[in-house]
Amino acid sequence: MTEIRKYLEAHKQEMTDLLAQLVAIPSIQGKAEEGMPFGKEPAEALGLMLKKCAEYGLSADNVDNYAGSADISGTEPALAILTHLDVVPVGAGWTTDPFVLRYEEDTDKLVGRGTIDDKGPAVAALFAARAVKELGIPLKKGVRLIFGTNEENGSADMEYYRKKRELPPMVFTPDGEYPVINAEKGMLRVYFSSDFDDDEILDIQAGTVINAVPQFCTVNMRNEDGDEEEAVYEGVSAHASTPWKGDNAITLFLDSYSGENLLLQELAQLFPHGQYDGKDCGLGFADPVSGDMTCVLSMLNTENGRICGGIDIRFPLDRTKAEIRDIITYELESSGFTVDSCEGVEPHCTDENSDFVQGLLRVYERVTGYKGCCIAIGGGTYVHEIVGGVAFGAEFPDTDCRMHSPDEFITLGDLLKNAELMAEAIVELCG
């Protein structure tokens, strides 16, 4: 452990330099082009990472720019560390350029889009593997790093990758938090719409992605004098799995709405401001392991004579996708809306007593000195649909690195600690 720590400390400038290069690539999903299924920038980020893997002596494999991998042993991989190089849209509120890595010496923060989700952890995984390789630590089992490019928009990258390559029996992703996330709520993303013709409300624009609490809701309306005016409702952005950390600008608007539009009145009834569990939508379920469900009206926009909305739902382990779908569909249709699509995944749970999970917990306790335990979350990590997969990092307990929010960051200390934990996990599970 001491040798690994010394190695990473000696290479921290290389780590931050690579992270800066990755952050500089705005790898938000773009228009598909030939050979670039998710656009130019995600493919560029993948190419950079695989180039670095090859420079460091790891065998690089690009699977048609959907995802790529690098092995650090000639034997068949038994463990995969799964990270992604795509990021969510920037949004408003950044204090500096989100695609220029900024180091704040007084706080030790590395600020930039993707620093915690998931480019920073990807860099940490690469240098963890490099440390094990260059220190000559013997491995009995192979290890594979996998880098994806579409985690933020449905993980079509991994669906494709798994058709072309077989995953090792053990997979963890630093796409969540420590100690170990072994249980994740089910997810449902609902898109709905209806005809919209209103003399007072001319236009509504709120929400850019379905899995985030919207920070702004802009409403153009006609006042009593017949003049057009704009009202901007400002909330606080947050990940849709933890909506209580934010303040929903859409429901702020609906809460203040006093007009006669029946559709807006219905939405105000279904989604009261400050309610997070969907109780007034007929939901509000909970279980002892995963806790209360969440239900977020995260998008509301008018276009071409229709009003369109999006809802992000995270439901407990003891409920099914079909059950939640039927309830929310009934409530929306009863309120005058058409459900355009309703897709999602069932809950995910990996046995906390497995040798794999217990090995990761031992590493966490040994490296950090804190008690390890398994936790359940509402967010969907990159292993949600991988049987037996868990999340191991990258956020530490009681730390909010502003994932999906303005001024996202990881501290340099935590970047190094993540790399140390992943290196130790490699040794524990495959050494």
Buried (B, 14 or more C-beta within 10 A) or exposed (E): EEEBBEBBEEBBEBBBEBBBBBBBBBBBBBEEEEEBBBBBBBBBBBBBBBEBBEEBEBEBBBBBBBBBBBBBBEEEBBBBBBBBBBBBBBBEBBEEBBBEBBBEEEEBBBBBBBBBBBBBBBBBBBBBBBBBBBEEBEBEBBBBBBBBBBBBBEBBBBEBBBEEBEBBEBBBBBBBBBBBBBBBBBBBBBBBBBEBEBEEBBBBBBBBBBBBBBBBBBBBBBEEEEEEEEEEBBBBBBBBBBBEEBBBBBBBBBBEBEEEBEBBBBBBEBBEBEBBBBBBBBBBBBBEBBBBBBBBBBBBBBEEEEBBBBBBBBBBBBBEBEEBBEBBBEBBEEBEBEBEEBEBBBBBBBEBEBEBBBBBBBBBBEBBEEEBBBBBBBBBBBBBBBEBBBBBBBBBEEEEBBBBBBBBBBBBEBBBBBBBBBBBBBBBBBB
